[in-house]
């Protein structure tokens, strides 16, 4: 019988150590694929905008506008949701139904895959909320708008927003279907971090209503735009999510004997 | 706890920090991977969400040099800019004792702004850089972080750090802005260089009345108008910092609710409970 109150861990086996080290780098692949893929895609899109914006994007009544911009938007509205549904469906239908028997090494690997997906989600948020949003200012403060579907709006509202929504929901589904902690209970900070930025897309309806009926000119700090601001704050839900992931990973490390920490509260 | 007797993985950690944390080499590898991916997530998240917040609350002053006035720019820009730094300082300082939350936010903001000033404002909308440079906030952020690090107290940081954050804004930018406030004569009228640049590169979707932003008795207020604005901004920053520190607290809550989808997931054994 032990005479000490110290928490003493048994030594980790070589197999457990190897599994921990391998699982920890599982975020690199999804993150690299997502970051490189999105960067290349959006740079090509930016080149298209640069060419077709000034050439065919100034007059929405021109036939060329229909050809080069409206058709592009219709394609986006079909392709992005279709890919999202395929992605989400794949994650749901390939879910793990035996999570109570999940090995700690595999659980650790899944935690890091989830972190890689969250990384891709935040990168997609960067493109929508930072790059395309301010680019929208540069275009609309310069060029008179005569439609809600401008070369800038077609990029931000109907491409970059659906893309980050797809990534965020995919990460949420991954967590619910593959990690025991996240399948037993729903992480409210995670839901906030995904649902809040998602609501920015429906808020576009209010934005377009306002621009159509109240404020034709472009004043970026107008109260009409503040709905985007408040919904953007919800991305801070990642704070609570990061804490939950921290605790989850520490718990797995303890079960794998590769951490000497005390029992988690 | 005895390190030598309990270290797993075959060898004691040699790094004193890792040893103090009780991490084995394998645990340290997991921890470092977590650090790297969190750094990337934080960078992308803050750049996206903070940039959206800042551009829609202080963007017009930040976009255009002829909007960088003495009344609203030094008042609005720091007040809008201190929100995310306060929340991120709460999260990073409370949970990780990382003392550069404000600097991280501001550097991420500057990065996001400059990427678009080059690719959007300059290369797409064809404006010169002289018209579109963003406000500089890095000295303010360094001061805010330094006060938190030295005092280790959020209330003192709100009182002194946030106050300095607002006050430092105008002097930090003055070196870049001063030349644009010089008077020039154009078609028999006196105007500033900043306004002259604005007249030369018109924003046709931005009505003229929105650019004349100095109101009231400001133009007859001696040389003190920008100082008055800076002190008012410092006061605003103190109040906003406190509010956003608690925003960071609220968003850091680890809240769980039972998964309502669990019964549809076909989970085996006791997983559903």
Interface residues (C-beta under 8 A of the other chain):
Chain A: X6 X7 X8 X9 X10 X11 X12 X14 X16 X17 X20 X21 X23 X24 X25 X27 X31 X46 X49 X50 X53 X95 X97 X98 X99 X100 X101 X108 X112 X115 X116 X118 X119 X122 X123 X125 X126 X127 X128 X129 X130 X131 X133 X134 X135 X137 X138 X139 X140 X141 X142 X143 X144 X145 X176 X177 X180 X183 X184 X185 X186 X187 X188 X189 X192 X197 X217 X218 X219 X220 X221 X225 X226 X228 X229 X232 X233 X235 X236 X237 X238 X239 X240 X242 X243 X244 X246 X247 X249 X253 X257 X258 X259 X260 X261
Chain B: X1 X2 X3 X5 X6 X7 X8 X9 X10 X22 X23 X24 X25 X26 X27 X29 X30 X32 X33 X34 X37 X38 X40 X41 X44 X45 X47 X48 X49 X51 X52 X53 X55 X56 X57 X58 X59 X60 X61 X63 X76 X87 X91 X95 X112 X113 X115 X116 X119 X120 X121 X123 X124 X125 X127 X203 X204 X205 X206 X207 X210 X247 X248 X251 X252 X253 X254 X255 X256 X257 X258 X259 X260 X261 X262 X265 X266 X267 X268 X269 X270 X271 X272 X273
